[in-house]
Amino acid sequence: MTEKPTSLAEQAFNSIRELLRDNIIKAGQLISMSFLSELIGLPLAPVREAVQKASALGLMKSIPKRGVLIIDADSDHVVECLVIRQIWDKEGARVLTRSPDKEYIKKLIVRHQIVIEQAINSEISLALQKEATSLDWEMHELLSSSINNAEIDRLYAINRDRITVMFNAKPIHPVRLVPAFNEHIAIMTAIIEEDEQKVMDLLDYHYQQIFKWLEI
């Protein structure tokens, strides 16, 4: 069966998500529709349609005669998005704890350990920070995807975009990288050990540390 071609509006929306994730357009920034069209490289009409979709998902807001305002990283919004992710993380972790297949988690632990070793033994470069951010999301998405619910996966992707925009305003500090990854390893180790209560406690602690780091 031939796949339906991606519309220009869908291409524009995907480009907006990439611009947000790559921190090219930033939280709280006001940009003109014409500038956004130039960044994306598509005509104004599909870009406007993409902005409407992004606005409906809470990523930005169209302001008549002024342009497009990217969501701001205010503390209340950050807390709301992270609490949603925490709920999904915990439910997915319960599923993983009861699953007989833990091989992927073991491999993920090893990759965390490699990043920690690099962070301790050398200067934390921008490339290492990007790798760490990607691995951080991979761990959290593993938890949520384990619920095996398509609607949650869809909502998780939207929530991830919002969190990414807000975290770009305050990227992970090198000092936070090693403790955060040690927390990840502790969570995944408890999942392998099938200690569900310990997993829940460690996830709660992990989020407490995130809120502390964000000063909210």
Secondary structure, 3 states (H helix, E strand, C coil): CCCCCCCHHHHHHHHHHHHHHCCCCCCCCEECHHHHHHHHCCCHHHHHHHHHHHHHCCCEEEECCCEEEECCCCHHHHHHHHHHHHHHHHHHHHHHHHCCCCHHHHHHHHHHHHHHHHHHHCCCCHHHHHHHHHHHHHHHHHHHHCCCCHHHHHHHHHHHHHHHHHHHCCCCCHHHHHHHHHHHHHHHHHHHCCCHHHHHHHHHHHHHHHHHHHCC
